[in-house]
Amino acid sequence: MRPRVTTTATLTPRVQDWRRSGEWIKLSGHQIFTRDQAGQDPPLLLLHGYPSSSYDWRHACELLPHRRITSFDFLGFGLSDKPRDHVYSLHAHADTVEAIAERHGTEPVVLVAHDMGTSVVTELLARDLEGRLPFRLATVVLLNGSMVIERASLTISQKLLRSRLGPLAARLSNKRTFRAQFARIFSDDHPLDDEEAADQWSLLAYNQGHRILDRLTFYLRERVTYAPRWHGALRDWQGRLELGWGGRDPVCTEAVLQAVIALRPSSRLTRLPQLGHYPQLEDPSAVAAIIERVAAET
């Protein structure tokens, strides 16, 4: 499907370039922004986190020009549709991953996920264990994500947005407060710069996405509700699963990592000790190296 004719007035020039490199596909009545990069198999499917988008993976894509890569924006995020009355469930996000992964046919897919995307993966693992995953899953790579939420240190913003004051907090969100909060989850050695902050805000604010931030945090409740299912899937799935972890993440701390390792002690772990919550933005080459190694070994 050709890109839609929509206003790009709020998008920075770099984000507009990213927008032109992708397209929208229609899934369940909504337009989902996707970007495909031709290259060698296995196909890599990159899942972003909250509150950002597939734009987080742009450096990794640039560093892996020979690899076949698909990235996309979950409904409610980035350049995808942002319906105001939607329940932004991780189950629905998993449905989106299935639909996009099926476009690769019978070729086994390597999933690489960050933040919220890691919880989407655990639902996909549960479905695979039940024998109802409609695509073949080759390998999984999980970067910093609060898969064991009771061990995570949620930000003030996350706590506020999931409270009764969430709708008000979303209405009051603005570029200045976003930049201040977002910067706190980057490491001191790799701080958020002004250009990246502007890009990220333009994607969040695109089609008024910042006004539904409270709705987009619905997944935090689901991580509690479905913890037995998702922790069990993380523990019991028999495939290859690797971890890459920024050691200076103030949200997904060492406590979260150790809880994940307790569930999955056989997982290969690549520590990234100087990085914060966004390893793929702070040191793209380190993350690209993990992805390239996994792809080569798959």
Secondary structure, 3 states (H helix, E strand, C coil): CCCCCCCCCCCCHHHHHHHHCCEEEEECCEEEEEEEECCEEEEEEEECCCCCCHHHHHHHHHHCCCEEEEEECCCCCCCCCCCCCCCCCHHHHHHHHHHHHHHHCCCCEEEEECCHHHHHHHHHHHHHHCCCCCCCEEEEEEECCCCCHHHCCCCHHHHHHCCCCHHHHHHHCCHHHHHHHHHCCCCCCCCCCHHHHHHHHHHHHHHHHHHHHHHHCHHHHHHHHCHHHHHHHHHHCCCEEEEEEECCCCCCCHHHHHHHHHHCCCCEEEEECCCCCCHHHHCHHHHHHHHHHHHHHC
